[in-house]
Amino acid sequence: MVDVTQRFLADESGATAIEYGLIAALVSVAAILALLSLGDSLATLFNTVAGAVLNSVT
């Protein structure tokens, strides 16, 4: 039983998957924060362009 416990504690095969998962989560959070901070300025830009297009058509 002690041998099984020692092998279980020494096994690091799942550590890489967990590390990649944490990196992916951090990248996702950074992307979401960047998009949220740019959201208002992008909405203003799109509204300005849409207004210019509508004014040029009419």
PDB file with SEQRES, HELIX, SHEET and CRYST1 records, atoms N, CA, C and O in Angstrom:
SEQRES   1 A   58  MET VAL ASP VAL THR GLN ARG PHE LEU ALA ASP GLU SER          
SEQRES   2 A   58  GLY ALA THR ALA ILE GLU TYR GLY LEU ILE ALA ALA LEU          
SEQRES   3 A   58  VAL SER VAL ALA ALA ILE LEU ALA LEU LEU SER LEU GLY          
SEQRES   4 A   58  ASP SER LEU ALA THR LEU PHE ASN THR VAL ALA GLY ALA          
SEQRES   5 A   58  VAL LEU ASN SER VAL THR                                      
HELIX    1 AA1 VAL A    2  ALA A   10  1                                   9    
HELIX    2 AA2 ALA A   15  VAL A   57  1                                  43    
CRYST1    1.000    1.000    1.000  90.00  90.00  90.00 P 1           1          
ATOM      1  N   MET A   1       0.820  -1.188   0.000  1.00  0.00           N  
ATOM      2  CA  MET A   1       0.000   0.000   0.000  1.00  0.00           C  
ATOM      3  C   MET A   1       0.869   1.259   0.000  1.00  0.00           C  
ATOM      4  O   MET A   1       0.531   2.254  -0.643  1.00  0.00           O  
ATOM      5  N   VAL A   2       1.977   1.209   0.718  1.00  0.00           N  
ATOM      6  CA  VAL A   2       2.885   2.353   0.776  1.00  0.00           C  
ATOM      7  C   VAL A   2       3.495   2.596  -0.593  1.00  0.00           C  
ATOM      8  O   VAL A   2       3.684   3.744  -0.995  1.00  0.00           O  
ATOM      9  N   ASP A   3       3.806   1.526  -1.310  1.00  0.00           N  
ATOM     10  CA  ASP A   3       4.394   1.648  -2.647  1.00  0.00           C  
ATOM     11  C   ASP A   3       3.422   2.343  -3.600  1.00  0.00           C  
ATOM     12  O   ASP A   3       3.836   3.192  -4.390  1.00  0.00           O  
ATOM     13  N   VAL A   4       2.161   2.000  -3.537  1.00  0.00           N  
ATOM     14  CA  VAL A   4       1.146   2.623  -4.395  1.00  0.00           C  
ATOM     15  C   VAL A   4       1.016   4.105  -4.068  1.00  0.00           C  
ATOM     16  O   VAL A   4       0.903   4.928  -4.976  1.00  0.00           O  
ATOM     17  N   THR A   5       1.030   4.452  -2.804  1.00  0.00           N  
ATOM     18  CA  THR A   5       0.920   5.847  -2.386  1.00  0.00           C  
ATOM     19  C   THR A   5       2.133   6.647  -2.848  1.00  0.00           C  
ATOM     20  O   THR A   5       1.982   7.777  -3.311  1.00  0.00           O  
ATOM     21  N   GLN A   6       3.323   6.084  -2.730  1.00  0.00           N  
ATOM     22  CA  GLN A   6       4.532   6.790  -3.169  1.00  0.00           C  
ATOM     23  C   GLN A   6       4.515   7.007  -4.673  1.00  0.00           C  
ATOM     24  O   GLN A   6       4.892   8.080  -5.145  1.00  0.00           O  
ATOM     25  N   ARG A   7       4.083   6.004  -5.437  1.00  0.00           N  
ATOM     26  CA  ARG A   7       4.004   6.170  -6.896  1.00  0.00           C  
ATOM     27  C   ARG A   7       2.963   7.230  -7.265  1.00  0.00           C  
ATOM     28  O   ARG A   7       3.173   8.018  -8.187  1.00  0.00           O  
ATOM     29  N   PHE A   8       1.840   7.245  -6.540  1.00  0.00           N  
ATOM     30  CA  PHE A   8       0.805   8.236  -6.818  1.00  0.00           C  
ATOM     31  C   PHE A   8       1.313   9.652  -6.551  1.00  0.00           C  
ATOM     32  O   PHE A   8       1.061  10.553  -7.351  1.00  0.00           O  
ATOM     33  N   LEU A   9       2.010   9.859  -5.461  1.00  0.00           N  
ATOM     34  CA  LEU A   9       2.530  11.177  -5.120  1.00  0.00           C  
ATOM     35  C   LEU A   9       3.645  11.625  -6.058  1.00  0.00           C  
ATOM     36  O   LEU A   9       3.822  12.824  -6.278  1.00  0.00           O  
ATOM     37  N   ALA A  10       4.389  10.688  -6.607  1.00  0.00           N  
ATOM     38  CA  ALA A  10       5.491  11.026  -7.510  1.00  0.00           C  
ATOM     39  C   ALA A  10       5.020  11.228  -8.955  1.00  0.00           C  
ATOM     40  O   ALA A  10       5.765  11.768  -9.773  1.00  0.00           O  
ATOM     41  N   ASP A  11       3.801  10.803  -9.275  1.00  0.00           N  
ATOM     42  CA  ASP A  11       3.293  10.903 -10.644  1.00  0.00           C  
ATOM     43  C   ASP A  11       2.962  12.356 -10.974  1.00  0.00           C  
ATOM     44  O   ASP A  11       2.160  12.985 -10.284  1.00  0.00           O  
ATOM     45  N   GLU A  12       3.582  12.889 -12.034  1.00  0.00           N  
ATOM     46  CA  GLU A  12       3.352  14.270 -12.459  1.00  0.00           C  
ATOM     47  C   GLU A  12       2.788  14.335 -13.872  1.00  0.00           C  
ATOM     48  O   GLU A  12       2.929  15.363 -14.534  1.00  0.00           O  
ATOM     49  N   SER A  13       2.164  13.285 -14.344  1.00  0.00           N  
ATOM     50  CA  SER A  13       1.699  13.251 -15.730  1.00  0.00           C  
ATOM     51  C   SER A  13       0.576  14.238 -15.999  1.00  0.00           C  
ATOM     52  O   SER A  13       0.445  14.706 -17.130  1.00  0.00           O  
ATOM     53  N   GLY A  14      -0.230  14.569 -15.019  1.00  0.00           N  
ATOM     54  CA  GLY A  14      -1.312  15.522 -15.231  1.00  0.00           C  
ATOM     55  C   GLY A  14      -0.912  16.962 -15.015  1.00  0.00           C  
ATOM     56  O   GLY A  14      -1.710  17.863 -15.276  1.00  0.00           O  
ATOM     57  N   ALA A  15       0.283  17.206 -14.552  1.00  0.00           N  
ATOM     58  CA  ALA A  15       0.718  18.572 -14.246  1.00  0.00           C  
ATOM     59  C   ALA A  15       0.795  19.433 -15.494  1.00  0.00           C  
ATOM     60  O   ALA A  15       0.446  20.612 -15.441  1.00  0.00           O  
ATOM     61  N   THR A  16       1.235  18.888 -16.605  1.00  0.00           N  
ATOM     62  CA  THR A  16       1.364  19.662 -17.834  1.00  0.00           C  
ATOM     63  C   THR A  16       0.003  20.120 -18.326  1.00  0.00           C  
ATOM     64  O   THR A  16      -0.152  21.269 -18.741  1.00  0.00           O  
ATOM     65  N   ALA A  17      -0.979  19.241 -18.284  1.00  0.00           N  
ATOM     66  CA  ALA A  17      -2.321  19.605 -18.728  1.00  0.00           C  
ATOM     67  C   ALA A  17      -2.896  20.714 -17.854  1.00  0.00           C  
ATOM     68  O   ALA A  17      -3.551  21.626 -18.359  1.00  0.00           O  
ATOM     69  N   ILE A  18      -2.661  20.643 -16.578  1.00  0.00           N  
ATOM     70  CA  ILE A  18      -3.152  21.681 -15.670  1.00  0.00           C  
ATOM     71  C   ILE A  18      -2.452  23.008 -15.960  1.00  0.00           C  
ATOM     72  O   ILE A  18      -3.093  24.059 -15.948  1.00  0.00           O  
ATOM     73  N   GLU A  19      -1.160  22.972 -16.218  1.00  0.00           N  
ATOM     74  CA  GLU A  19      -0.426  24.195 -16.531  1.00  0.00           C  
ATOM     75  C   GLU A  19      -0.947  24.826 -17.814  1.00  0.00           C  
ATOM     76  O   GLU A  19      -1.151  26.039 -17.863  1.00  0.00           O  
ATOM     77  N   TYR A  20      -1.166  24.022 -18.858  1.00  0.00           N  
ATOM     78  CA  TYR A  20      -1.718  24.557 -20.102  1.00  0.00           C  
ATOM     79  C   TYR A  20      -3.113  25.124 -19.879  1.00  0.00           C  
ATOM     80  O   TYR A  20      -3.465  26.145 -20.470  1.00  0.00           O  
ATOM     81  N   GLY A  21      -3.893  24.491 -19.053  1.00  0.00           N  
ATOM     82  CA  GLY A  21      -5.224  25.000 -18.746  1.00  0.00           C  
ATOM     83  C   GLY A  21      -5.168  26.339 -18.039  1.00  0.00           C  
ATOM     84  O   GLY A  21      -5.959  27.233 -18.340  1.00  0.00           O  
ATOM     85  N   LEU A  22      -4.241  26.487 -17.101  1.00  0.00           N  
ATOM     86  CA  LEU A  22      -4.085  27.766 -16.412  1.00  0.00           C  
ATOM     87  C   LEU A  22      -3.612  28.863 -17.355  1.00  0.00           C  
ATOM     88  O   LEU A  22      -4.078  29.999 -17.264  1.00  0.00           O  
ATOM     89  N   ILE A  23      -2.700  28.541 -18.251  1.00  0.00           N  
ATOM     90  CA  ILE A  23      -2.228  29.526 -19.222  1.00  0.00           C  
ATOM     91  C   ILE A  23      -3.370  29.956 -20.135  1.00  0.00           C  
ATOM     92  O   ILE A  23      -3.531  31.146 -20.408  1.00  0.00           O  
ATOM     93  N   ALA A  24      -4.167  28.995 -20.611  1.00  0.00           N  
ATOM     94  CA  ALA A  24      -5.302  29.323 -21.474  1.00  0.00           C  
ATOM     95  C   ALA A  24      -6.310  30.201 -20.734  1.00  0.00           C  
ATOM     96  O   ALA A  24      -6.872  31.126 -21.320  1.00  0.00           O  
ATOM     97  N   ALA A  25      -6.539  29.920 -19.465  1.00  0.00           N  
ATOM     98  CA  ALA A  25      -7.470  30.731 -18.680  1.00  0.00           C  
ATOM     99  C   ALA A  25      -6.950  32.158 -18.524  1.00  0.00           C  
ATOM    100  O   ALA A  25      -7.718  33.112 -18.646  1.00  0.00           O  
ATOM    101  N   LEU A  26      -5.656  32.311 -18.258  1.00  0.00           N  
ATOM    102  CA  LEU A  26      -5.083  33.655 -18.114  1.00  0.00           C  
ATOM    103  C   LEU A  26      -5.141  34.440 -19.421  1.00  0.00           C  
ATOM    104  O   LEU A  26      -5.430  35.637 -19.412  1.00  0.00           O  
ATOM    105  N   VAL A  27      -4.869  33.779 -20.536  1.00  0.00           N  
ATOM    106  CA  VAL A  27      -4.949  34.451 -21.838  1.00  0.00           C  
ATOM    107  C   VAL A  27      -6.388  34.863 -22.121  1.00  0.00           C  
ATOM    108  O   VAL A  27      -6.627  35.952 -22.645  1.00  0.00           O  
ATOM    109  N   SER A  28      -7.341  34.011 -21.783  1.00  0.00           N  
ATOM    110  CA  SER A  28      -8.752  34.336 -22.001  1.00  0.00           C  
ATOM    111  C   SER A  28      -9.172  35.531 -21.162  1.00  0.00           C  
ATOM    112  O   SER A  28      -9.864  36.420 -21.658  1.00  0.00           O  
ATOM    113  N   VAL A  29      -8.771  35.566 -19.921  1.00  0.00           N  
ATOM    114  CA  VAL A  29      -9.121  36.694 -19.050  1.00  0.00           C  
ATOM    115  C   VAL A  29      -8.501  37.983 -19.591  1.00  0.00           C  
ATOM    116  O   VAL A  29      -9.151  39.028 -19.588  1.00  0.00           O  
ATOM    117  N   ALA A  30      -7.269  37.920 -20.048  1.00  0.00           N  
ATOM    118  CA  ALA A  30      -6.614  39.111 -20.608  1.00  0.00           C  
ATOM    119  C   ALA A  30      -7.340  39.593 -21.862  1.00  0.00           C  
ATOM    120  O   ALA A  30      -7.523  40.796 -22.046  1.00  0.00           O  
ATOM    121  N   ALA A  31      -7.753  38.668 -22.725  1.00  0.00           N  
ATOM    122  CA  ALA A  31      -8.473  39.048 -23.944  1.00  0.00           C  
ATOM    123  C   ALA A  31      -9.820  39.671 -23.608  1.00  0.00           C  
ATOM    124  O   ALA A  31     -10.213  40.665 -24.220  1.00  0.00           O  
ATOM    125  N   ILE A  32     -10.531  39.098 -22.642  1.00  0.00           N  
ATOM    126  CA  ILE A  32     -11.836  39.644 -22.252  1.00  0.00           C  
ATOM    127  C   ILE A  32     -11.669  41.045 -21.672  1.00  0.00           C  
ATOM    128  O   ILE A  32     -12.440  41.947 -21.999  1.00  0.00           O  
ATOM    129  N   LEU A  33     -10.680  41.230 -20.824  1.00  0.00           N  
ATOM    130  CA  LEU A  33     -10.452  42.557 -20.241  1.00  0.00           C  
ATOM    131  C   LEU A  33     -10.080  43.587 -21.313  1.00  0.00           C  
ATOM    132  O   LEU A  33     -10.516  44.737 -21.247  1.00  0.00           O  
ATOM    133  N   ALA A  34      -9.284  43.182 -22.286  1.00  0.00           N  
ATOM    134  CA  ALA A  34      -8.899  44.098 -23.361  1.00  0.00           C  
ATOM    135  C   ALA A  34     -10.114  44.485 -24.194  1.00  0.00           C  
ATOM    136  O   ALA A  34     -10.283  45.653 -24.544  1.00  0.00           O  
ATOM    137  N   LEU A  35     -10.957  43.511 -24.510  1.00  0.00           N  
ATOM    138  CA  LEU A  35     -12.145  43.812 -25.312  1.00  0.00           C  
ATOM    139  C   LEU A  35     -13.140  44.669 -24.537  1.00  0.00           C  
ATOM    140  O   LEU A  35     -13.781  45.549 -25.112  1.00  0.00           O  
ATOM    141  N   LEU A  36     -13.272  44.420 -23.247  1.00  0.00           N  
ATOM    142  CA  LEU A  36     -14.180  45.242 -22.448  1.00  0.00           C  
ATOM    143  C   LEU A  36     -13.696  46.680 -22.349  1.00  0.00           C  
ATOM    144  O   LEU A  36     -14.500  47.612 -22.377  1.00  0.00           O  
ATOM    145  N   SER A  37     -12.390  46.864 -22.234  1.00  0.00           N  
ATOM    146  CA  SER A  37     -11.862  48.230 -22.124  1.00  0.00           C  
ATOM    147  C   SER A  37     -11.950  48.973 -23.455  1.00  0.00           C  
ATOM    148  O   SER A  37     -12.047  50.200 -23.469  1.00  0.00           O  
ATOM    149  N   LEU A  38     -11.917  48.255 -24.562  1.00  0.00           N  
ATOM    150  CA  LEU A  38     -12.020  48.885 -25.882  1.00  0.00           C  
ATOM    151  C   LEU A  38     -13.453  48.951 -26.386  1.00  0.00           C  
ATOM    152  O   LEU A  38     -13.702  49.554 -27.430  1.00  0.00           O  
ATOM    153  N   GLY A  39     -14.385  48.360 -25.687  1.00  0.00           N  
ATOM    154  CA  GLY A  39     -15.757  48.247 -26.169  1.00  0.00           C  
ATOM    155  C   GLY A  39     -16.419  49.569 -26.481  1.00  0.00           C  
ATOM    156  O   GLY A  39     -17.013  49.716 -27.549  1.00  0.00           O  
ATOM    157  N   ASP A  40     -16.336  50.538 -25.581  1.00  0.00           N  
ATOM    158  CA  ASP A  40     -16.993  51.826 -25.801  1.00  0.00           C  
ATOM    159  C   ASP A  40     -16.379  52.578 -26.964  1.00  0.00           C  
ATOM    160  O   ASP A  40     -17.093  53.172 -27.772  1.00  0.00           O  
ATOM    161  N   SER A  41     -15.067  52.556 -27.052  1.00  0.00           N  
ATOM    162  CA  SER A  41     -14.426  53.287 -28.151  1.00  0.00           C  
ATOM    163  C   SER A  41     -14.714  52.624 -29.497  1.00  0.00           C  
ATOM    164  O   SER A  41     -14.845  53.317 -30.507  1.00  0.00           O  
ATOM    165  N   LEU A  42     -14.814  51.300 -29.527  1.00  0.00           N  
ATOM    166  CA  LEU A  42     -15.166  50.623 -30.779  1.00  0.00           C  
ATOM    167  C   LEU A  42     -16.607  50.915 -31.171  1.00  0.00           C  
ATOM    168  O   LEU A  42     -16.899  51.096 -32.354  1.00  0.00           O  
ATOM    169  N   ALA A  43     -17.500  50.965 -30.210  1.00  0.00           N  
ATOM    170  CA  ALA A  43     -18.894  51.286 -30.513  1.00  0.00           C  
ATOM    171  C   ALA A  43     -19.001  52.705 -31.077  1.00  0.00           C  
ATOM    172  O   ALA A  43     -19.754  52.941 -32.022  1.00  0.00           O  
ATOM    173  N   THR A  44     -18.259  53.638 -30.508  1.00  0.00           N  
ATOM    174  CA  THR A  44     -18.252  55.015 -31.015  1.00  0.00           C  
ATOM    175  C   THR A  44     -17.700  55.065 -32.430  1.00  0.00           C  
ATOM    176  O   THR A  44     -18.247  55.758 -33.288  1.00  0.00           O  
ATOM    177  N   LEU A  45     -16.631  54.343 -32.677  1.00  0.00           N  
ATOM    178  CA  LEU A  45     -16.035  54.317 -34.014  1.00  0.00           C  
ATOM    179  C   LEU A  45     -17.013  53.754 -35.034  1.00  0.00           C  
ATOM    180  O   LEU A  45     -17.179  54.335 -36.107  1.00  0.00           O  
ATOM    181  N   PHE A  46     -17.662  52.639 -34.726  1.00  0.00           N  
ATOM    182  CA  PHE A  46     -18.617  52.037 -35.658  1.00  0.00           C  
ATOM    183  C   PHE A  46     -19.806  52.959 -35.897  1.00  0.00           C  
ATOM    184  O   PHE A  46     -20.291  53.056 -37.025  1.00  0.00           O  
ATOM    185  N   ASN A  47     -20.282  53.636 -34.859  1.00  0.00           N  
ATOM    186  CA  ASN A  47     -21.395  54.575 -35.037  1.00  0.00           C  
ATOM    187  C   ASN A  47     -20.986  55.751 -35.914  1.00  0.00           C  
ATOM    188  O   ASN A  47     -21.785  56.221 -36.723  1.00  0.00           O  
ATOM    189  N   THR A  48     -19.764  56.228 -35.766  1.00  0.00           N  
ATOM    190  CA  THR A  48     -19.264  57.323 -36.599  1.00  0.00           C  
ATOM    191  C   THR A  48     -19.184  56.894 -38.060  1.00  0.00           C  
ATOM    192  O   THR A  48     -19.599  57.633 -38.952  1.00  0.00           O  
ATOM    193  N   VAL A  49     -18.654  55.711 -38.297  1.00  0.00           N  
ATOM    194  CA  VAL A  49     -18.544  55.206 -39.670  1.00  0.00           C  
ATOM    195  C   VAL A  49     -19.932  54.980 -40.262  1.00  0.00           C  
ATOM    196  O   VAL A  49     -20.169  55.313 -41.423  1.00  0.00           O  
ATOM    197  N   ALA A  50     -20.851  54.417 -39.479  1.00  0.00           N  
ATOM    198  CA  ALA A  50     -22.209  54.185 -39.976  1.00  0.00           C  
ATOM    199  C   ALA A  50     -22.895  55.499 -40.308  1.00  0.00           C  
ATOM    200  O   ALA A  50     -23.597  55.600 -41.314  1.00  0.00           O  
ATOM    201  N   GLY A  51     -22.693  56.509 -39.466  1.00  0.00           N  
ATOM    202  CA  GLY A  51     -23.262  57.820 -39.753  1.00  0.00           C  
ATOM    203  C   GLY A  51     -22.703  58.435 -41.012  1.00  0.00           C  
ATOM    204  O   GLY A  51     -23.442  59.035 -41.792  1.00  0.00           O  
ATOM    205  N   ALA A  52     -21.399  58.293 -41.221  1.00  0.00           N  
ATOM    206  CA  ALA A  52     -20.763  58.826 -42.425  1.00  0.00           C  
ATOM    207  C   ALA A  52     -21.273  58.118 -43.673  1.00  0.00           C  
ATOM    208  O   ALA A  52     -21.494  58.752 -44.705  1.00  0.00           O  
ATOM    209  N   VAL A  53     -21.456  56.814 -43.580  1.00  0.00           N  
ATOM    210  CA  VAL A  53     -21.977  56.053 -44.729  1.00  0.00           C  
ATOM    211  C   VAL A  53     -23.406  56.475 -45.031  1.00  0.00           C  
ATOM    212  O   VAL A  53     -23.763  56.671 -46.193  1.00  0.00           O  
ATOM    213  N   LEU A  54     -24.219  56.615 -44.003  1.00  0.00           N  
ATOM    214  CA  LEU A  54     -25.617  57.026 -44.222  1.00  0.00           C  
ATOM    215  C   LEU A  54     -25.694  58.432 -44.791  1.00  0.00           C  
ATOM    216  O   LEU A  54     -26.543  58.703 -45.640  1.00  0.00           O  
ATOM    217  N   ASN A  55     -24.823  59.339 -44.342  1.00  0.00           N  
ATOM    218  CA  ASN A  55     -24.826  60.707 -44.865  1.00  0.00           C  
ATOM    219  C   ASN A  55     -24.355  60.748 -46.312  1.00  0.00           C  
ATOM    220  O   ASN A  55     -24.814  61.599 -47.074  1.00  0.00           O  
ATOM    221  N   SER A  56     -23.466  59.868 -46.710  1.00  0.00           N  
ATOM    222  CA  SER A  56     -22.979  59.874 -48.081  1.00  0.00           C  
ATOM    223  C   SER A  56     -23.986  59.242 -49.038  1.00  0.00           C  
ATOM    224  O   SER A  56     -23.971  59.539 -50.233  1.00  0.00           O  
ATOM    225  N   VAL A  57     -24.858  58.378 -48.530  1.00  0.00           N  
ATOM    226  CA  VAL A  57     -25.853  57.714 -49.371  1.00  0.00           C  
ATOM    227  C   VAL A  57     -27.034  58.661 -49.622  1.00  0.00           C  
ATOM    228  O   VAL A  57     -27.588  58.677 -50.722  1.00  0.00           O  
ATOM    229  N   THR A  58     -27.413  59.430 -48.637  1.00  0.00           N  
ATOM    230  CA  THR A  58     -28.598  60.292 -48.782  1.00  0.00           C  
ATOM    231  C   THR A  58     -28.283  61.641 -49.334  1.00  0.00           C  
ATOM    232  O   THR A  58     -29.183  62.463 -49.506  1.00  0.00           O  
TER     233      THR A  58                                                      
END                                                                             
